Amino acid sequence: MIISNRNRPLLAALGGVPLLFAAIALLQARMDAETRSAAQENEELLLRSGAAIEKMSLGYDSLLADIYWTRAVQYYGERVGTPGANFGLLWPLLDITTTLDPKLIVAYRFGAIFLSEPGTAGAGRTDLAIDLVKRGIAANPDEWHLGLDLGFLYYWRLKDYPDAAAAYLAASRNPQAPVWIKLMAARIAEKGDSLETSQMIWSELYESTKDPNIRKTAAEQLRGLQAQEDEIRLDEIAEQYRKRFGRYPASPSEMRDAGMLPGVPEDPAGYPYVFGPDGKSHLNPQSTVVIEPPPKTTSGPQQ
């Protein structure tokens, strides 16, 4: 059979595929041997370069990404729950996987969980998990689930409420994202004592939505936030009252009579605030205003 010069490069590339996978198999076997000894993990430099492996892939990037993702899952599964387990190669495996296939959403979502879980459940590297998810968002801007994962990492792992709220709010701007993501952003901002941010988000939601139920919820939340803001200010004035008179006020009317308030303050429902013996203000038991408790989040990707 005569082979034209035009077909020679293609045949040469195809001929190299078995060699490529043989090399990958050998390198993988070497990696498996290395991972049996934590002291030798740092020597596995070749397999830490996703860019180098991408150049070797000859266009089989997605296939190799699946192989490395499978290996990452196996690597994690072999160590999870084992006291003192070393997850040192987890990040390189995920790095290679997502370099080869930036669209492999599952690698970002579950890889972030593997990286961020503390103790024997994972690598305890929330910083790397955040880097991984941010990489996923950059490569997949339409995938709003990744924004939820980023918010989860900030909220649950780092207790970083402003960044968590920002992540949820950014995800909510995706046209395909459900409305409740913006609600979560507001609640997390509230949890992080960022009342101003929370009020802004709820106000935007109130003005933009046409759903009467969501509009009602937003109005109720804004009333609760206003009450929180009032209570913070009243507590500050009550402390000033204590410094002047040696005791906390029994009611807002005492602060009014002392010239520290222009009148008896009422909550958004029209009920006067009350004070406890600790000098802290509270909603009147008859008030219909509701201050929401902190939000609860659940671990793991949600579909």
Disulfide bonds with the S-S distance in Angstrom:
none
